[in-house]
């Protein structure tokens, strides 16, 4: 065998290998085209729908949290106002107690003066 014959045989072997690989690749592409790609697209569509559902629920939850935060802030403002009112009431009560104490002392002093006179 000369060099040309050996080269031709090697070329035929490589061509057969390429044909075998091409057939395998075509079968794989058909499988992807027919089923796997459709399954992937369906799975992506389903997951996208679920993600939209989750996002809408998160949006509702965030709106509820915002409403709660406003209510809490209103409650804090009311509590501050009530604290101010309680302080004012305590001051008024202290002044009334002092006035009552002075009135009692004045009445006691007047009674003592009447008694001693």
DRENZA-246203 format. One record per residue (C-alpha): x, y, z; residue number from 1. Coordinates in Angstrom, 2 decimals, m for minus. Example, Ala and Ser with C-alpha at 12.3 -4.5 7.8 and 13.67 -1.06 7.14 Angstrom:
BEGIN
{px 12.30&py m4.50&pz 7.80&nr 1}
{px 13.67&py m1.06&pz 7.14&nr 2}
# end
This chain:
BEGIN
{px 0.00&py 0.00&pz 0.00&nr 1}
{px 1.22&py 3.32&pz m0.89&nr 2}
{px 0.71&py 6.60&pz 0.89&nr 3}
{px m2.31&py 7.69&pz m1.18&nr 4}
{px m4.22&py 4.51&pz m0.36&nr 5}
{px m3.52&py 4.82&pz 3.37&nr 6}
{px m4.59&py 8.48&pz 3.28&nr 7}
{px m7.81&py 7.56&pz 1.44&nr 8}
{px m8.64&py 4.81&pz 3.97&nr 9}
{px m8.02&py 7.21&pz 6.88&nr 10}
{px m10.20&py 9.82&pz 5.19&nr 11}
{px m13.01&py 7.26&pz 4.73&nr 12}
{px m12.81&py 6.23&pz 8.40&nr 13}
{px m12.98&py 9.87&pz 9.49&nr 14}
{px m15.89&py 10.53&pz 7.11&nr 15}
{px m17.79&py 7.55&pz 8.55&nr 16}
{px m17.13&py 8.87&pz 12.08&nr 17}
{px m18.43&py 12.30&pz 11.05&nr 18}
{px m21.56&py 10.71&pz 9.54&nr 19}
{px m22.20&py 8.72&pz 12.73&nr 20}
{px m21.80&py 11.86&pz 14.85&nr 21}
{px m24.07&py 13.81&pz 12.49&nr 22}
{px m26.80&py 11.18&pz 12.80&nr 23}
{px m26.51&py 11.26&pz 16.60&nr 24}
{px m26.64&py 15.05&pz 16.62&nr 25}
{px m29.71&py 15.09&pz 14.35&nr 26}
{px m31.52&py 12.66&pz 16.66&nr 27}
{px m30.65&py 14.82&pz 19.67&nr 28}
{px m31.86&py 17.97&pz 17.92&nr 29}
{px m35.12&py 16.25&pz 16.96&nr 30}
{px m35.62&py 15.18&pz 20.58&nr 31}
{px m35.03&py 18.74&pz 21.77&nr 32}
{px m37.25&py 20.16&pz 19.06&nr 33}
{px m40.12&py 17.76&pz 19.66&nr 34}
{px m40.27&py 17.41&pz 23.40&nr 35}
{px m37.59&py 18.87&pz 25.57&nr 36}
{px m37.84&py 22.41&pz 24.25&nr 37}
{px m41.60&py 22.39&pz 24.62&nr 38}
{px m41.25&py 21.10&pz 28.17&nr 39}
{px m38.72&py 23.80&pz 28.97&nr 40}
{px m40.98&py 26.52&pz 27.56&nr 41}
{px m43.97&py 25.16&pz 29.48&nr 42}
{px m41.94&py 24.99&pz 32.69&nr 43}
{px m40.74&py 28.57&pz 32.17&nr 44}
{px m44.30&py 29.73&pz 31.51&nr 45}
{px m45.53&py 28.00&pz 34.65&nr 46}
{px m42.73&py 29.45&pz 36.79&nr 47}
{px m43.39&py 32.91&pz 35.35&nr 48}
{px m47.06&py 32.61&pz 36.33&nr 49}
{px m46.12&py 31.53&pz 39.83&nr 50}
{px m43.67&py 34.41&pz 40.12&nr 51}
{px m46.43&py 36.86&pz 39.10&nr 52}
{px m48.71&py 35.38&pz 41.74&nr 53}
{px m46.04&py 35.69&pz 44.41&nr 54}
{px m45.26&py 39.26&pz 43.38&nr 55}
{px m48.93&py 40.26&pz 43.53&nr 56}
{px m49.23&py 38.70&pz 47.00&nr 57}
{px m46.07&py 40.52&pz 48.10&nr 58}
{px m47.52&py 43.77&pz 46.77&nr 59}
{px m50.70&py 43.22&pz 48.81&nr 60}
{px m48.65&py 42.41&pz 51.90&nr 61}
{px m46.55&py 45.54&pz 51.45&nr 62}
{px m49.68&py 47.67&pz 51.09&nr 63}
{px m51.05&py 46.17&pz 54.29&nr 64}
{px m47.74&py 46.85&pz 56.04&nr 65}
{px m47.82&py 50.45&pz 54.83&nr 66}
{px m51.37&py 50.85&pz 56.18&nr 67}
{px m50.30&py 49.32&pz 59.49&nr 68}
{px m47.30&py 51.64&pz 59.65&nr 69}
{px m49.60&py 54.64&pz 59.16&nr 70}
{px m51.91&py 53.36&pz 61.90&nr 71}
{px m48.96&py 52.84&pz 64.23&nr 72}
{px m47.69&py 56.35&pz 63.52&nr 73}
{px m51.16&py 57.76&pz 64.23&nr 74}
{px m51.24&py 55.78&pz 67.47&nr 75}
{px m47.85&py 57.17&pz 68.49&nr 76}
{px m49.05&py 60.72&pz 67.83&nr 77}
{px m52.15&py 60.05&pz 69.92&nr 78}
{px m50.04&py 58.59&pz 72.72&nr 79}
{px m47.82&py 61.69&pz 72.71&nr 80}
{px m50.89&py 63.93&pz 72.87&nr 81}
{px m52.32&py 61.84&pz 75.70&nr 82}
{px m49.01&py 62.11&pz 77.59&nr 83}
{px m49.18&py 65.89&pz 77.25&nr 84}
{px m52.79&py 65.86&pz 78.47&nr 85}
{px m51.87&py 63.69&pz 81.46&nr 86}
{px m49.03&py 66.05&pz 82.37&nr 87}
{px m51.41&py 69.02&pz 82.21&nr 88}
{px m53.97&py 67.16&pz 84.32&nr 89}
{px m51.29&py 66.24&pz 86.88&nr 90}
{px m50.16&py 69.85&pz 87.09&nr 91}
{px m53.77&py 70.99&pz 87.56&nr 92}
{px m54.31&py 68.38&pz 90.25&nr 93}
{px m51.15&py 69.49&pz 92.06&nr 94}
{px m52.34&py 73.12&pz 91.98&nr 95}
{px m55.77&py 72.09&pz 93.26&nr 96}
{px m54.14&py 70.13&pz 96.07&nr 97}
{px m52.03&py 73.15&pz 97.01&nr 98}
{px m55.07&py 75.43&pz 96.89&nr 99}
{px m57.07&py 72.98&pz 99.05&nr 100}
{px m54.18&py 72.76&pz 101.49&nr 101}
{px m53.96&py 76.55&pz 101.74&nr 102}
{px m57.74&py 76.78&pz 102.19&nr 103}
{px m57.60&py 74.18&pz 104.97&nr 104}
{px m54.78&py 76.05&pz 106.70&nr 105}
{px m56.65&py 79.33&pz 106.39&nr 106}
{px m59.79&py 77.74&pz 107.78&nr 107}
{px m57.82&py 76.21&pz 110.65&nr 108}
{px m56.17&py 79.56&pz 111.40&nr 109}
{px m59.55&py 81.31&pz 111.34&nr 110}
{px m60.98&py 78.68&pz 113.72&nr 111}
{px m58.04&py 79.20&pz 116.08&nr 112}
{px m58.55&py 82.93&pz 116.05&nr 113}
{px m62.24&py 82.52&pz 116.81&nr 114}
{px m61.47&py 80.13&pz 119.58&nr 115}
{px m58.88&py 82.33&pz 121.13&nr 116}
{px m61.03&py 85.39&pz 120.91&nr 117}
# end
